[in-house]
């Protein structure tokens, strides 16, 4: 009896997964605990292991399919039953196999034994399609048997996926950067190069910009990677279903910078690096969420006797939007409200390293109750972020800019150069209004302008 392998739930918030690749073909024998396929969920790639030892009878989900939890992915036959079937097939090798006349003709043309087709997993009565499928696989196996594998190329999983889809020679790309991994950017750059017109008209000594639109032949159409598909789907859902409001505030970071440098100076004796600005913002945000639990919440439909309600979370789990070679990932610092600044800084360094190495676990990218997106390191002054599904707000952080501001001292005022940082709160208007969002931002401002309150 076939045993279905279904899309597993690999994280607390996972509702669907993307099939990236299969490691085995139908008919192959697998051992329990051996990686069977690779699945992407919450922008993390996870290898799904075989739940039993036996034969992979049939693959039901194709690479690239986005499927909800519980959807059948494949059919497996356990070791005992598969062995029984094999022994029975060998015992009854001389017995005729039920098949259609067309199947018999096709088998004779390709010199295929019908018993072998049954042993490979086909179910009698055999049809012509069964024979053609077997013949195609048989020829494919023969070609693979005579193929000499090239030297193994170091490449990221996403680069391998795109290269396989578009038949890109990773070995050739690897030769361009010896000793380094081939990345998604390398493969996409190569695709753009080969998509450009190979012959260009000779340019005149004076080039006049054309006012005509580019032709379709000049356009480059790039496929959506599985990660980009997931991001696009989630962000579109958020914008379409969540009424966003945006609140902006400017914060004087003079004391915050002084606090970081002081802690960093004392930490040098223990060999510890100074906490990053992002770590300090995470610490201040976690403390602010404790003071304003209405922001650490989510709008949920029909959960209270069939009526809509707001769920406030007690624990503070902060997601940090992190740019990587693969995509924008959001590792999570769990229970950030219970952690010191140094502990947050240490955890943040580890998560950032894992994100860029592609070694994050499902637990490290799920469960966030609030998200911070910091683009200050890219020179962005201010921006408005899209709320992550399952949350009611997100904090967008811009760069720290030194500029003149008016500082009041009692009845006098003077112009001073101060490090100023702009932040923007995107909030779900069903959960928060302008007043509650403003109170949150002003509390955050107090913590960052007086950071010693956090120590």
C-alpha positions in Angstrom: 0.0 0.0 0.0 1.3 3.4 -1.0 2.0 5.8 1.9 1.7 9.5 1.0 4.4 12.0 1.9 2.7 15.4 2.5 3.9 19.0 2.8 5.2 19.2 6.4 4.7 22.1 8.8 8.2 23.3 9.3 7.4 26.4 11.3 4.8 27.8 13.7 3.5 30.3 11.1 4.0 28.2 8.0 0.9 27.7 5.9 2.5 26.7 2.6 5.8 25.6 1.1 7.6 25.7 -2.3 9.1 22.5 -3.8 12.6 23.5 -4.9 14.0 20.1 -6.1 13.8 16.4 -5.7 16.9 14.4 -4.8 15.5 11.1 -6.2 13.5 9.9 -9.2 10.5 7.6 -9.0 11.5 4.0 -8.5 14.6 4.9 -6.4 15.2 3.3 -3.0 15.5 5.6 0.0 16.4 5.2 3.6 14.5 6.7 6.6 16.0 10.0 7.5 17.6 10.5 4.2 17.0 13.9 2.4 14.2 13.3 -0.2 13.5 16.8 -1.4 14.2 20.5 -0.7 11.3 22.8 0.4 11.3 26.6 0.9 9.2 28.1 3.5 9.4 31.6 5.1 12.3 32.2 2.7 14.4 29.4 4.2 15.4 26.2 2.4 14.9 23.0 4.3 15.6 19.4 3.3 12.6 17.1 4.0 13.7 13.6 5.1 12.1 10.3 4.1 9.8 9.2 6.9 10.3 5.5 6.1 12.7 3.2 4.3 11.4 2.0 1.0 10.8 3.0 -2.6 9.8 6.3 -4.0 6.8 5.1 -6.0 5.5 8.4 -7.5 6.2 12.1 -7.4 3.0 14.2 -7.1 4.4 17.7 -6.7 6.7 19.2 -9.3 9.6 21.6 -8.7 8.4 25.2 -8.3 4.9 24.2 -7.0 3.6 26.3 -4.1 1.5 24.0 -2.0 -0.4 24.3 1.4 0.5 22.2 4.4 -0.8 18.6 4.1 -0.8 18.5 0.3 0.5 15.1 -0.9 4.0 15.4 -2.4 4.8 11.8 -3.2 3.9 8.2 -2.7 6.2 5.9 -0.9 6.2 2.1 -0.5 7.7 0.9 2.8 10.7 -1.4 2.7 8.9 -4.6 3.6 6.1 -4.1 1.1 8.4 -3.0 -1.6 10.6 -6.1 -1.1 7.4 -8.3 -1.2 6.4 -6.7 -4.4 9.8 -7.2 -5.9 9.9 -10.9 -4.8 6.4 -11.4 -6.2 7.4 -9.8 -9.5 10.4 -12.0 -9.7 8.4 -15.1 -8.9 5.7 -14.3 -11.5 8.2 -13.1 -14.2 6.8 -15.8 -16.5 3.2 -14.8 -16.0 1.7 -12.6 -18.7 1.2 -8.9 -17.8 -2.2 -7.4 -18.5 -1.7 -4.6 -21.1 -3.4 -2.9 -24.0 -2.5 -3.9 -27.6 -0.9 -0.5 -28.1 1.3 -1.0 -25.0 2.4 -4.4 -26.4 3.3 -2.9 -29.7 5.2 0.0 -28.2 7.1 -2.4 -25.9 8.1 -4.6 -28.9 9.3 -1.5 -30.8 11.6 -0.5 -27.8 12.5 -4.1 -26.9 11.1 -3.6 -23.4 10.0 -6.4 -21.1 6.6 -5.7 -19.6 7.6 -7.3 -16.3 10.4 -4.8 -15.9 7.9 -1.9 -16.4 5.7 -3.3 -13.6 8.8 -3.7 -11.3 9.6 0.0 -12.0 6.2 1.0 -10.4 3.6 0.9 -13.2 0.3 -0.7 -12.4 -1.3 -3.2 -14.8 -3.1 -3.1 -17.1 -0.3 -1.2 -18.8 -1.0 1.4 -21.4 1.1 2.9 -24.2 1.8 5.9 -22.0 3.3 3.6 -19.3 5.7 2.2 -21.9 6.7 5.6 -23.3 7.3 7.0 -19.8 9.5 4.0 -19.0 11.4 4.2 -22.3 12.1 7.9 -21.7 13.4 7.2 -18.2 15.4 4.3 -19.4 17.1 6.3 -22.1 17.7 9.1 -19.6 19.4 6.7 -17.2 21.6 5.3 -19.9 22.7 8.8 -20.9 23.5 9.6 -17.2 25.4 6.3 -16.8 27.9 7.4 -19.6 28.1 10.9 -18.5 31.3 12.0 -16.8 30.5 14.4 -14.0 32.4 17.7 -14.1 34.3 18.9 -11.1 31.9 19.9 -8.3 31.1 23.6 -8.4 30.6 25.6 -5.2 27.3 27.4 -5.7 24.5 28.6 -3.5 21.3 26.5 -3.6 19.4 29.3 -5.4 22.1 29.7 -8.0 22.0 25.9 -8.6 18.2 26.1 -9.0 18.2 28.9 -11.5 21.1 27.4 -13.4 19.3 24.1 -13.7 16.1 25.8 -15.0 18.0 27.8 -17.7 20.7 25.3 -18.5 23.5 27.5 -17.4 27.0 26.0 -17.1 28.0 26.7 -13.5 31.5 25.4 -14.2 32.1 28.2 -16.7 30.8 30.8 -14.2 33.0 29.4 -11.5 36.1 29.8 -13.6 35.4 33.6 -13.6 35.8 33.7 -9.7 38.2 30.9 -8.6 37.8 29.9 -5.0 34.5 31.6 -4.5 30.9 30.4 -4.6 28.7 31.1 -7.6 25.8 33.2 -6.4 22.3 34.0 -7.7 23.6 37.4 -8.9 26.3 35.6 -11.0 23.7 33.5 -12.8 21.3 36.3 -13.3 24.0 38.5 -14.7 25.0 35.8 -17.1 21.4 35.4 -18.2 21.2 39.2 -18.9 24.5 39.0 -20.9 23.3 36.3 -23.2 19.9 38.0 -23.6 21.4 41.2 -25.0 21.7 41.5 -28.8 25.0 40.0 -30.0 25.5 42.5 -32.8 25.2 46.2 -32.2 25.1 48.9 -34.8 28.4 50.9 -35.0 27.9 54.2 -33.1 28.5 57.5 -34.6 31.1 59.9 -33.2 28.3 61.9 -31.6 25.6 59.8 -30.0 22.1 61.2 -29.9 19.8 59.6 -27.3 16.9 57.9 -29.0 13.4 59.2 -28.2 11.8 55.9 -29.4 10.8 53.3 -26.8 13.0 50.2 -26.5 11.8 47.3 -28.6 10.7 44.0 -27.2 13.8 42.3 -28.5 15.9 44.6 -26.3 14.0 43.8 -23.1 15.3 41.2 -20.6 12.6 39.0 -19.0 13.8 37.5 -15.8 11.9 34.7 -14.0 10.7 35.2 -10.5 12.8 33.1 -8.1 10.8 31.1 -5.5 11.9 33.6 -2.8 10.8 36.6 -4.8 7.5 34.8 -5.6 6.9 34.3 -1.8 7.8 37.9 -1.0 5.6 39.2 -3.8 2.6 37.2 -2.7 2.9 38.1 1.0 3.5 41.8 0.4 0.6 42.0 -2.1 -1.7 40.3 0.4 -0.6 42.8 3.2 -1.2 45.9 1.0 -4.5 44.6 -0.3 -5.9 43.5 3.1 -4.3 45.8 5.7 -5.2 49.6 5.9 -1.8 51.2 6.4 -1.1 54.5 8.2 2.3 56.1 8.4 3.8 58.2 11.2 7.2 59.8 11.0 9.5 61.1 13.8 13.0 62.4 14.0 15.3 61.3 16.9 18.4 63.0 18.3 21.0 60.2 18.5 23.7 62.1 20.4 23.4 60.1 23.6 22.8 56.8 21.8 26.1 57.2 19.9 27.8 58.1 23.1 26.3 55.1 24.9 27.5 52.7 22.1 31.0 54.1 22.2 31.2 53.9 26.0 30.0 50.3 26.1 32.3 49.4 23.2 35.3 50.9 25.0 34.6 48.9 28.2 33.9 45.8 26.1 37.3 45.8 24.5 38.9 44.5 27.6 36.7 41.3 27.3 37.3 41.1 23.6 33.7 42.1 22.8 32.7 44.4 19.9 30.6 47.5 20.4 26.9 46.9 20.0 25.7 48.0 16.6 23.1 50.8 16.1 20.6 48.2 15.1 21.1 46.3 18.3 20.5 49.4 20.3 17.3 50.1 18.3 16.1 46.5 18.9 16.7 47.0 22.7 14.8 50.3 22.7 12.0 48.9 20.6 11.6 45.8 22.8 11.3 48.1 25.9 8.8 50.3 24.1 6.6 47.4 23.1 6.5 46.3 26.8 5.2 49.8 27.7 2.8 49.8 24.7 1.5 46.2 24.2 -1.2 47.5 21.9 1.5 47.7 19.2 2.7 44.1 19.9 -0.6 42.8 18.5 -2.3 41.5 15.4 -5.8 41.8 13.9 -7.5 38.4 13.6 -10.8 37.7 11.8 -13.5 35.6 13.4 -11.5 34.3 16.3 -13.8 35.5 19.1 -17.1 33.6 18.8 -17.0 34.2 15.1 -16.2 37.9 15.5 -13.1 39.9 14.7 -10.7 40.7 17.5 -7.2 42.0 18.4 -4.7 39.6 19.8 -2.1 41.2 22.1 1.1 39.2 22.5 2.9 39.2 25.9 6.2 38.0 24.5 8.2 40.4 22.3 9.8 38.6 19.3 11.5 41.2 16.9 12.3 40.4 13.3 15.2 42.1 11.7 15.0 42.6 7.9 18.4 41.5 6.6 19.8 41.8 3.1 21.5 38.6 1.8 22.7 37.2 -1.5 19.5 35.2 -1.9 16.9 37.7 -0.8 15.7 39.9 2.0 15.4 37.6 5.0 14.0 38.4 8.5 15.7 36.5 11.3 13.9 36.8 14.6 15.3 37.7 18.1 12.9 35.8 20.4 12.0 37.3 23.8 14.0 40.4 23.1 12.3 42.2 26.0 14.1 39.8 28.4 17.6 40.4 26.9 20.3 42.9 27.7 21.8 45.1 25.0 25.0 43.0 24.9 22.9 39.8 24.6 20.9 41.3 21.8 24.1 42.5 20.0 25.6 39.0 20.3 22.4 37.3 19.0 22.0 39.8 16.2 25.6 39.1 14.9 25.0 35.4 14.9 21.6 35.6 13.1 23.0 38.0 10.5 25.9 35.7 9.8 23.6 32.7 9.5 21.3 34.6 7.2 24.1 35.5 4.8 25.5 32.0 4.9 22.0 30.5 4.3 22.0 28.4 7.5 19.0 29.9 9.3 16.6 27.3 10.8 12.8 27.6 10.5 12.7 28.6 14.2 15.0 31.5 13.5 12.8 33.1 10.9 9.3 32.5 12.4 7.3 33.9 15.3 8.1 37.6 14.9 5.5 39.9 16.6 7.1 43.1 15.3 9.6 43.9 12.6 12.4 46.5 12.1 13.7 47.4 8.7 16.9 49.5 8.8 18.1 51.0 5.5 20.3 53.6 7.0 23.5 51.8 6.0 22.4 52.3 2.4 22.1 56.0 2.8 18.3 56.1 2.9 17.0 59.1 4.9 13.4 57.8 5.3 11.0 55.3 3.8 7.7 53.5 4.6 7.8 49.8 5.0 4.9 47.3 4.3 3.5 45.5 7.4 4.5 41.8 7.6 1.4 39.5 7.6 0.7 38.4 11.2 1.8 41.7 12.7 0.2 45.1 13.1 3.2 47.4 12.7 6.7 47.7 11.3 9.4 50.3 12.1 11.4 51.7 9.2 14.8 53.2 10.2 16.8 55.7 8.1 20.4 56.8 8.3 21.9 59.1 11.0 22.6 62.5 9.5 24.6 65.2 11.2 22.8 68.5 10.6 22.0 71.8 12.4 19.0 71.7 14.8 17.7 74.3 17.2 18.4 73.3 20.8 16.5 75.2 23.6 18.2 75.9 26.9 15.5 77.4 29.2 14.5 80.7 27.6 17.4 80.7 25.1 18.0 78.7 22.0 21.0 78.0 19.8 21.9 76.1 16.7 23.9 72.9 17.2 25.1 70.1 14.9 23.5 66.9 16.1 23.2 63.3 14.7 19.6 63.0 13.7 17.7 59.8 12.6 14.3 59.6 11.0 12.0 56.6 11.8 8.7 55.8 10.3 6.0 53.5 11.9 3.7 51.7 9.4 0.6 50.6 11.4 -2.6 48.6 10.8 -5.3 51.2 11.2 -7.7 48.4 12.4 -5.5 48.0 15.4 -3.8 51.4 16.0 -4.8 54.9 15.3 -2.6 58.0 15.0 -2.6 58.8 18.7 -1.6 55.3 19.9 1.1 55.1 17.2 2.4 58.5 18.2 2.7 57.5 21.8 4.7 54.5 20.8 7.1 56.6 18.7 7.5 59.2 21.4 8.4 56.4 24.0 10.9 55.0 21.6 12.3 58.5 21.2 12.7 58.8 24.9 14.6 55.5 25.2 17.0 56.4 22.3 17.6 59.9 23.5 18.2 58.6 27.0 19.7 55.1 26.3 21.0 54.6 29.9 17.4 54.0 30.9 17.8 50.7 29.0 20.8 49.4 30.8 
